[in-house]
């Protein structure tokens, strides 16, 4: 176990059981989500990646895109 994870667990142990369970539930869901995405990525074929890339190129060429700075505006003052 990493030092960082040990620190997190030490902090969690200080919380009431109800809060510990709520956080544990979120962590378990996050781990399952990561596992599911890993399976999806590992099972994606080269042909599927090529098709996705072509779709993105078509959207860009058609101007059917949203600039990232509109989706994730830069933080000012950092």
Secondary structure, DSSP 8 states (H G I E B T S, - for coil): --HHHHHHHHHHHTS-HHHHHHHHHHHHHHHHHHHHHHHHHHH--HHHHHHHHHHHHHHHHHT----HHHHS---TT-
